Amino acid sequence: MKRVFKALSLRGETIPKERDMKHVLQICCKNNNISKEFPVGSTLLEIYQGFHLDFPYQVVSAKVNNRSEGLNFRVYNNKDVEFLDVRDPSGMRTYVRSLCFILYKAVRELFPQGKLYVEHPVSKGYFCNLRIGRPIELADVTAIKQRMQEIIAQDIPFHRIECHTTEAVRIFSGQGMNDKVKLLETSGSLYTYYYTLDGTVDYYYGNLLPSTGFIYLFDLVKYYDGLLLRIPNKTEPTKLDEMVKQEKMLDIFKEHLRWNHIMGLSNVGDFNRACQEGLATDLIKVAEALQEKKIAQIADEIYSRCEEGSSKGRLVLIAGPSSSGKTTFSKRLSVQLMTNGLRPYPISLDDYFVDREKTPRDAQGNYDYESLYALDLPLFNQQLQALLQGEEVELPRYNFNTGKQEFRGEKLRIDKNTVLILEGIHALNPDLTPQIPDENKFKIYVSALTTISLDDHNWIPTTDNRLLRRIIRDYNYRGCSAQETIARWPSVRAGEDKWIFPYQENADVMFNSALLFEFAVLRYHAEPILNSVPRNCREYAEAYRLLKFIKYFIPVQDKEIPPTSLLREFLGGSSFKY
């Protein structure tokens, strides 16, 4: 693997007076819990070299007192430092942002009149829309990739320049980058920064690598009508992430992006300006109406299937990752099904847990309640088959106090107008219902698929949307601090990667639970919760990053959000019972 260690720095903390420059500072390395002295003004890269750490992969960034910084950051005071490679989410973000800048520079050189949009993560990469006045050809992609490789081989430094926001606006305006002009003008910041790469100017809301030579692995391929930027695997960084076909996911992103463009709201700058013009209430009403229309269409499709045959569409399976709004979606879908003359009946997967002592254990020896095999699959499938054949069954109830499955005489028989609603993380896993024919199932995938971007080159991760929702809900209703929620999030994400995401393309339909206005509302609720995370804990880094990110949005109060909104599941004030 190529290793490049060049001490490049353009920023850091406040520089001490000249008489203090000969002093040394104390750095505590959290990777090995060793402290060493370094000259004042040393870069993180120089400090990394001084500790002689044996990292298996290229170091790309660091946390300084639990804040993420680039390797060219200069240190002028005693600090705790933890070095990161791409296996850490913060390190991977640094790597991908730098790669996107290289892609933009290559496109700008080859297609001076073209426009590049880094839109969203899909298929284990990043989908990029390239508009050059004609359809993209394979030769175009080959040329761009070759130019990127040349830029990487030249090992060109990334320079970070801090200036008055009005100066940055002037620079981006002169470059015709109006997306960044609108973002910066509505951000409310007095000072900002931008990056340069051998004369090419761009803006990124996080750290970049010291130079292009730090990029050691990537690929660029033609993907439908755009490009797919492929990145290293987060657990095995010497390999590219395996590309997975996600046609349905791509289609749902494109559907919402088209709507955004029609509304003239392609980025956060557009949204902020609309709010400044007093249009926030209208945006809330339109976004909520759009979701209700989509739910009604799904209900109509289920009704149509029920009309086709005695069992078709009578079992509705709803899956999605944490904080995607599955519960409220299922309740709103039930209302729409009733308007079609159907009777929805919810079945809880939790009631089919095996007795506690039979629950599988994870690598740490703890009960793994996220596992598919924590469920009594034989009983579950036997009862589903019986119900769909018109038989009566006695439903189980799981006693969480005793850890035992119980039968309390609750019996169920369904008729042609009954629709069974099953919502849970395993709902789209074929192994959950292997004995039920596919034509008897209607499978729905629900997730918060964020479609608005900060600007043309800065996407908003869908996981940030869900994490903010969960932080607010856990704080308000589960007695959990933001620190606790952030600490648990990696294990939640690992469970999603194993049990949910591999099966999302099995869905008959996908529903996007993200709302165009929601980050502006989430900011209003999340800021005080995130500000309570102590600076001396590891979770502060993520809390600080989320705070920095949501401050790009003009805050909007939630008083205009209806009580049936999906957001009410997290904010409170819902008319549904949970």
Order of alpha helices (4+ residues) and beta strands (2+ residues): beta-beta-beta-beta-alpha-beta-beta-beta-beta-alpha-beta-beta-alpha-beta-alpha-alpha-beta-beta-beta-beta-alpha-alpha-alpha-beta-alpha-beta-alpha-beta-beta-beta-beta-alpha-alpha-beta-alpha-alpha-alpha
